[in-house]
Amino acid sequence: MRMNLPDPTALRGENPVTVKGWCPGAVRPMAASDGLVVRIRPPAGRLSRAQASAVAALAERYAHPVLELTNRAHLQLRGVAPAQHAPLLDALQRLGLADADAAGEARRNVQVQPLWTDGDITPGLALALSERLAGDGAPALPAKFGFVVDTGPQPCLRGAYADIRLERHGAGVLVHADGADHGVAVPVAQAPACALALADWFLAAGGAPTGRGRMAALLQRQPLPAAWRQTPVAAAPAAPPHPGPQAAGFLAGLAFGLLPAHTLAVLAEHGALRLTPWRALLVEGARHLPALPELVCTADDARLRVAACTGAPGCEQAAGPTRSLARELAALVPPGQRLHVSGCPKGCAHPQPAVTVVTTPGGLDLVRWGTAASQPAFQGLDRPTLTTHLHESFAHAAPL
């Protein structure tokens, strides 16, 4: 069940941040200090080789030449000039990578288990659900309300933030609310309609009274009806896979989710790409990949143990740079531990508990175990003192 996490708007009053309550899209980008942020939500979480190559060229032409893979398995371009948004959007729509309108785009928030192989129900189910969400008559859900199609032999996306989950159940699909221990098993063809019916219940039960809200929070005050509590949810999900060869191709991590446009173009030469919420790409059919420095191809790479947001100067809410600091600190993180470096209390890069460093105008704050919004154990640290306290924190932290 999802933990109760601190609200970044309720803490750190001396350094307030603005929670916008929505994610950028392609049709509706978000303004940042370095220009517009344009986020691509590929259908079924997959880019064909031609689409990936074209997106790389568009990034070189209209945006910063380094794209970002988000923890919602989306691909975003930064630094887009407002005057360049229209031609960029037109190109993305012609590629089949952008919706016709912002409302359909916001609803089509579907993460997809990326390890499927030929004949698997996953891609077809994800496309059918996405079509229903983008179509007329779909429920008007909160902007961050999301779905996960996790229909492999075992679910491996339980750590991905979503509100309604679709998982394999024999020859059918188990549809269940995030935070619930029971759901409803239905035939594959009925699963999209069932998922939308559960979304309708969420709205009818008052899950988003002001236009915002999450399923797990609703379940803490409103029990699910018996009709949605028929079949137990499997209690033993699979762990996310390590980088390396998989049955469907080669899984390569990206430090902090950063993907140079040139690297994207090179990977497109080796196969279609599947996006993951682990800041990794699966290259379909590949058994090996070129030795590019930005690719993380082994499980023991220290860069996998660190998460960092955009930070300053790209994000106007960040009090300092984050990724350069994260690179410096990565070597201090023991195997089995996680370090999160955040530019502000929002903690966009890693909203789950970890050993966390937050940049502030007065120095570096350290949360020994929690999110970026948690009360820090130490405040206003300089780099040498931070290093000392990090060693102590990791020595006492429980392995992930």
C-alpha positions as CSV (number, residue, x, y, z in Angstrom):
1,M,0.0,0.0,0.0
2,R,1.3,3.5,-0.8
3,M,2.9,5.3,2.1
4,N,1.7,8.7,3.3
5,L,4.3,11.1,2.1
6,P,4.8,14.7,3.2
7,D,3.2,17.5,1.2
8,P,5.9,19.8,-0.1
9,T,3.5,22.7,0.1
10,A,3.1,22.2,3.9
11,L,6.7,22.1,4.8
12,R,9.8,24.3,4.4
13,G,7.7,27.5,4.8
14,E,10.8,29.6,4.6
15,N,11.4,28.4,1.1
16,P,7.9,27.9,-0.4
17,V,7.5,26.2,-3.7
18,T,4.7,26.2,-6.3
19,V,3.0,22.9,-7.0
20,K,1.3,23.2,-10.4
21,G,-0.7,20.0,-10.1
22,W,-0.2,19.0,-13.7
23,C,2.5,17.6,-16.0
24,P,3.7,19.1,-19.2
25,G,2.6,17.6,-22.5
26,A,3.2,18.2,-26.2
27,V,0.0,20.1,-26.8
28,R,0.2,21.9,-23.4
29,P,3.9,22.5,-22.6
30,M,5.1,24.0,-19.3
31,A,7.2,27.1,-19.0
32,A,10.5,26.8,-17.2
33,S,13.5,29.0,-16.8
34,D,15.2,27.6,-19.8
35,G,12.1,27.7,-22.1
36,L,9.1,25.4,-22.7
37,V,9.1,21.8,-21.5
38,V,7.5,19.6,-24.1
39,R,6.7,16.1,-23.0
40,I,6.0,13.2,-25.4
41,R,3.8,10.3,-24.3
42,P,4.4,7.6,-27.0
43,P,1.4,5.3,-27.6
44,A,2.0,2.1,-25.6
45,G,5.3,3.6,-24.4
46,R,7.1,2.7,-27.6
47,L,8.9,4.7,-30.3
48,S,9.5,3.0,-33.7
49,R,12.9,3.4,-35.2
50,A,11.7,6.1,-37.5
51,Q,9.9,8.0,-34.7
52,A,13.0,7.8,-32.5
53,S,15.3,9.1,-35.2
54,A,12.8,11.9,-36.0
55,V,12.5,13.0,-32.4
56,A,16.3,13.1,-32.1
57,A,16.4,15.5,-35.1
58,L,13.6,17.6,-33.7
59,A,15.5,18.0,-30.4
60,E,18.5,19.2,-32.3
61,R,16.5,21.7,-34.2
62,Y,14.0,23.0,-31.7
63,A,15.2,22.3,-28.1
64,H,18.3,21.5,-26.0
65,P,20.1,18.6,-27.6
66,V,19.7,16.5,-24.4
67,L,16.3,15.0,-23.8
68,E,15.0,13.7,-20.5
69,L,13.4,10.3,-19.7
70,T,11.0,10.9,-16.8
71,N,9.9,8.6,-13.9
72,R,6.5,8.4,-15.7
73,A,8.1,6.8,-18.7
74,H,7.7,9.9,-20.8
75,L,10.3,11.7,-23.0
76,Q,10.6,15.4,-22.7
77,L,12.4,18.2,-24.6
78,R,13.5,21.3,-22.8
79,G,14.5,24.8,-23.9
80,V,11.9,25.1,-26.6
81,A,11.3,28.7,-27.6
82,P,7.6,29.7,-27.5
83,A,7.7,30.7,-31.2
84,Q,9.0,27.2,-32.1
85,H,6.3,25.3,-30.2
86,A,3.8,25.3,-33.1
87,P,6.2,23.8,-35.7
88,L,7.5,21.3,-33.2
89,L,3.9,20.2,-32.2
90,D,3.0,19.9,-35.9
91,A,5.9,17.6,-36.5
92,L,5.1,15.5,-33.4
93,Q,1.5,15.1,-34.5
94,R,2.5,14.0,-38.0
95,L,4.7,11.4,-36.3
96,G,1.7,10.1,-34.3
97,L,3.4,11.3,-31.0
98,A,1.0,14.1,-30.0
99,D,-2.7,14.3,-29.3
100,A,-5.1,16.6,-31.1
101,D,-6.0,18.5,-28.0
102,A,-4.7,19.1,-24.5
103,A,-7.7,17.4,-22.7
104,G,-7.2,14.1,-24.5
105,E,-3.4,14.4,-23.9
106,A,-3.9,14.9,-20.2
107,R,-6.2,11.9,-19.8
108,R,-3.9,9.6,-21.9
109,N,-1.6,8.9,-19.0
110,V,-0.7,5.3,-19.3
111,Q,2.5,3.6,-18.3
112,V,3.3,0.2,-19.9
113,Q,5.3,-2.8,-18.7
114,P,8.2,-2.7,-21.2
115,L,9.4,-6.3,-21.1
116,W,6.6,-7.8,-23.3
117,T,7.5,-10.1,-26.1
118,D,5.7,-11.0,-29.4
119,G,2.2,-12.3,-28.7
120,D,1.9,-10.6,-25.3
121,I,-1.4,-8.9,-24.5
122,T,0.4,-5.8,-23.2
123,P,0.8,-3.5,-26.2
124,G,-2.7,-4.1,-27.5
125,L,-4.3,-3.6,-24.1
126,A,-2.3,-0.3,-23.6
127,L,-3.4,1.0,-27.0
128,A,-7.0,0.1,-26.4
129,L,-7.0,1.8,-23.0
130,S,-5.2,4.9,-24.4
131,E,-7.8,5.2,-27.2
132,R,-10.7,5.1,-24.7
133,L,-9.0,7.7,-22.5
134,A,-8.4,10.1,-25.3
135,G,-11.8,9.7,-26.8
136,D,-15.1,11.5,-26.3
137,G,-16.9,10.6,-23.1
138,A,-13.8,9.7,-21.1
139,P,-13.9,10.7,-17.5
140,A,-12.5,14.2,-16.6
141,L,-9.8,12.9,-14.3
142,P,-7.1,15.0,-12.5
143,A,-4.1,15.8,-14.6
144,K,-1.8,13.5,-12.7
145,F,-4.2,10.6,-12.4
146,G,-2.6,7.6,-14.2
147,F,-2.9,4.0,-15.3
148,V,-0.4,1.2,-15.4
149,V,-0.7,-1.7,-17.8
150,D,1.6,-4.2,-16.0
151,T,0.5,-7.4,-17.6
152,G,3.7,-9.5,-17.7
153,P,4.0,-12.9,-16.0
154,Q,4.6,-10.9,-12.8
155,P,3.9,-7.2,-12.2
156,C,7.1,-5.2,-12.1
157,L,5.7,-1.6,-12.0
158,R,4.3,-1.5,-8.5
159,G,6.8,1.2,-7.7
160,A,5.5,3.4,-10.6
161,Y,3.1,6.1,-9.5
162,A,-0.4,5.3,-10.8
163,D,-4.0,5.2,-9.6
164,I,-5.4,2.2,-11.5
165,R,-3.4,-0.9,-12.2
166,L,-4.0,-3.6,-14.8
167,E,-2.2,-6.8,-14.1
168,R,-2.2,-10.4,-15.5
169,H,-4.6,-12.8,-13.9
170,G,-4.6,-16.2,-15.6
171,A,-5.9,-15.7,-19.1
172,G,-7.5,-12.4,-18.1
173,V,-6.6,-9.1,-16.4
174,L,-6.9,-8.0,-12.8
175,V,-8.1,-4.3,-12.5
176,H,-7.5,-2.8,-9.1
177,A,-7.2,0.6,-7.4
178,D,-3.7,1.7,-6.2
179,G,-3.6,1.0,-2.5
180,A,-6.2,-1.8,-2.6
181,D,-5.5,-5.4,-1.8
182,H,-8.4,-6.7,-4.0
183,G,-9.7,-5.9,-7.5
184,V,-11.8,-7.4,-10.2
185,A,-10.7,-10.0,-12.7
186,V,-12.1,-9.6,-16.2
187,P,-11.4,-10.9,-19.8
188,V,-8.7,-8.9,-21.6
189,A,-11.2,-7.3,-24.0
190,Q,-13.2,-5.9,-21.0
191,A,-10.2,-4.5,-19.1
192,P,-10.2,-1.0,-20.6
193,A,-13.9,-0.5,-19.9
194,C,-13.5,-1.9,-16.4
195,A,-10.5,0.5,-15.7
196,L,-12.6,3.5,-16.8
197,A,-15.5,2.3,-14.7
198,L,-13.2,2.3,-11.7
199,A,-12.1,5.8,-12.6
200,D,-15.8,6.9,-12.7
201,W,-16.2,5.5,-9.2
202,F,-13.2,7.5,-8.1
203,L,-14.8,10.7,-9.3
204,A,-18.3,9.9,-8.0
205,A,-16.8,9.0,-4.5
206,G,-15.3,12.5,-4.3
207,G,-11.7,11.6,-5.2
208,A,-11.0,15.0,-6.8
209,P,-13.3,17.6,-5.2
210,T,-11.1,20.5,-6.4
211,G,-9.9,18.9,-9.6
212,R,-6.9,17.2,-7.9
213,G,-6.7,13.9,-6.1
214,R,-5.2,10.4,-6.1
215,M,-6.7,7.0,-5.7
216,A,-4.6,5.9,-2.7
217,A,-5.6,9.0,-0.8
218,L,-9.3,8.4,-1.4
219,L,-9.1,4.9,-0.2
220,Q,-7.8,6.1,3.2
221,R,-11.1,7.8,3.8
222,Q,-13.5,5.9,1.5
223,P,-13.6,2.1,1.2
224,L,-14.0,0.5,-2.1
225,P,-17.5,-1.0,-2.8
226,A,-17.6,-4.8,-2.5
227,A,-18.0,-5.0,-6.3
228,W,-14.4,-3.8,-6.7
229,R,-13.1,-6.2,-4.0
230,Q,-13.6,-9.6,-5.5
231,T,-10.1,-11.0,-6.3
232,P,-6.9,-10.7,-4.2
233,V,-4.0,-8.6,-5.6
234,A,-0.8,-10.7,-6.0
235,A,1.5,-9.9,-3.1
236,A,4.8,-10.8,-4.7
237,P,5.6,-8.5,-7.6
238,A,8.9,-8.9,-9.6
239,A,11.7,-6.4,-9.0
240,P,12.5,-4.0,-11.8
241,P,15.1,-5.7,-14.1
242,H,18.8,-4.7,-14.1
243,P,20.4,-3.2,-17.2
244,G,21.5,-5.8,-19.7
245,P,20.0,-8.3,-22.1
246,Q,16.3,-9.1,-21.7
247,A,14.1,-11.5,-23.7
248,A,12.7,-8.5,-25.6
249,G,16.0,-6.7,-26.2
250,F,18.7,-4.8,-24.3
251,L,17.8,-2.6,-21.3
252,A,20.1,0.4,-20.9
253,G,19.9,2.9,-18.1
254,L,20.4,6.6,-18.4
255,A,22.1,8.6,-15.6
256,F,19.4,11.0,-14.3
257,G,17.3,10.1,-17.3
258,L,19.5,12.3,-19.6
259,L,19.4,11.2,-23.2
260,P,21.6,13.2,-25.8
261,A,19.8,13.5,-29.1
262,H,22.8,11.9,-30.8
263,T,22.5,8.9,-28.5
264,L,18.8,8.6,-29.3
265,A,19.6,8.6,-33.0
266,V,22.3,5.9,-32.5
267,L,20.0,3.7,-30.5
268,A,17.3,4.0,-33.1
269,E,19.6,2.3,-35.6
270,H,19.6,-0.8,-33.4
271,G,15.8,-1.2,-32.8
272,A,12.6,0.3,-31.7
273,L,12.7,1.8,-28.2
274,R,10.4,1.2,-25.2
275,L,10.4,3.8,-22.4
276,T,10.4,2.8,-18.8
277,P,9.7,4.5,-15.4
278,W,13.2,3.4,-14.3
279,R,14.9,6.0,-16.5
280,A,16.0,3.3,-18.8
281,L,15.3,2.4,-22.4
282,L,14.7,-1.1,-23.9
283,V,16.1,-1.4,-27.4
284,E,14.0,-4.1,-29.1
285,G,15.8,-7.1,-30.4
286,A,19.3,-5.8,-29.4
287,R,21.7,-8.1,-27.6
288,H,24.5,-5.5,-27.4
289,L,24.7,-1.8,-27.6
290,P,27.5,0.6,-28.6
291,A,29.8,1.7,-25.7
292,L,28.4,5.2,-25.2
293,P,29.4,6.9,-21.9
294,E,25.9,8.0,-21.1
295,L,24.5,4.5,-21.2
296,V,24.4,2.5,-18.0
297,C,24.6,-1.2,-19.0
298,T,25.6,-3.0,-15.8
299,A,23.8,-3.4,-12.5
300,D,26.8,-2.3,-10.4
301,D,27.1,1.2,-12.0
302,A,26.9,3.8,-9.1
303,R,24.9,6.2,-11.2
304,L,21.9,3.9,-10.8
305,R,21.9,4.6,-7.1
306,V,21.4,8.4,-7.5
307,A,18.3,10.4,-8.6
308,A,18.4,14.1,-9.4
309,C,16.0,16.6,-10.8
310,T,16.8,19.4,-13.4
311,G,18.0,21.8,-10.7
312,A,19.2,25.3,-11.3
313,P,19.4,27.1,-13.7
314,G,16.8,25.1,-15.7
315,C,14.2,25.0,-13.0
316,E,13.2,28.4,-11.5
317,Q,12.2,26.7,-8.2
318,A,15.6,25.1,-7.6
319,A,17.9,26.8,-5.2
320,G,21.0,25.3,-6.7
321,P,22.4,22.8,-9.3
322,T,21.7,19.2,-8.6
323,R,23.1,16.9,-11.3
324,S,26.7,18.0,-11.0
325,L,26.4,17.4,-7.2
326,A,24.8,14.1,-7.7
327,R,27.6,12.9,-10.0
328,E,30.1,13.9,-7.3
329,L,28.2,12.1,-4.6
330,A,27.4,8.9,-6.5
331,A,30.6,7.2,-5.5
332,L,29.6,7.5,-1.8
333,V,26.4,5.6,-2.2
334,P,26.8,1.9,-1.2
335,P,25.2,-0.9,-3.2
336,G,21.6,-1.4,-2.2
337,Q,21.1,2.3,-1.1
338,R,19.6,5.3,-2.9
339,L,20.6,9.0,-2.8
340,H,18.2,11.7,-4.0
341,V,19.4,15.2,-4.8
342,S,16.6,17.7,-5.2
343,G,16.7,21.4,-6.0
344,C,13.6,22.1,-3.9
345,P,11.2,20.4,-1.5
346,K,8.9,19.2,-4.3
347,G,11.2,16.2,-5.0
348,C,10.1,15.7,-8.6
349,A,12.9,13.2,-9.5
350,H,12.2,10.7,-6.7
351,P,9.0,11.2,-4.6
352,Q,9.7,8.1,-2.5
353,P,11.8,7.9,0.7
354,A,15.6,7.8,0.4
355,V,18.6,9.5,1.8
356,T,17.9,12.9,0.4
357,V,19.9,16.1,-0.1
358,V,18.0,19.4,-0.9
359,T,19.6,22.5,-2.1
360,T,18.5,25.7,-0.3
361,P,19.6,29.4,-0.4
362,G,21.5,28.7,2.9
363,G,23.3,25.6,1.9
364,L,22.5,21.9,1.6
365,D,19.9,20.2,3.8
366,L,20.1,16.4,4.5
367,V,17.1,14.2,5.2
368,R,18.5,11.0,6.6
369,W,15.5,9.0,5.4
370,G,12.5,10.6,3.7
371,T,11.5,12.7,0.8
372,A,12.6,16.2,-0.2
373,A,9.6,17.6,1.7
374,S,10.6,15.8,5.0
375,Q,12.1,17.6,7.9
376,P,15.9,17.6,7.5
377,A,18.2,16.2,10.2
378,F,20.8,18.8,9.2
379,Q,20.5,22.2,7.5
380,G,22.8,24.6,5.7
381,L,25.6,22.1,5.3
382,D,28.7,22.8,3.2
383,R,30.1,20.0,0.9
384,P,32.7,18.6,3.3
385,T,30.3,18.4,6.2
386,L,27.6,16.9,3.9
387,T,30.0,14.1,2.9
388,T,30.6,13.3,6.6
389,H,26.9,13.1,7.4
390,L,26.2,11.1,4.3
391,H,28.6,8.4,5.4
392,E,26.8,8.2,8.7
393,S,23.4,8.2,7.1
394,F,24.2,5.3,4.8
395,A,25.8,3.3,7.6
396,H,22.4,3.4,9.4
397,A,20.0,3.2,6.5
398,A,18.2,0.0,5.7
399,P,18.9,-1.5,2.3
400,L,16.3,-0.9,-0.4
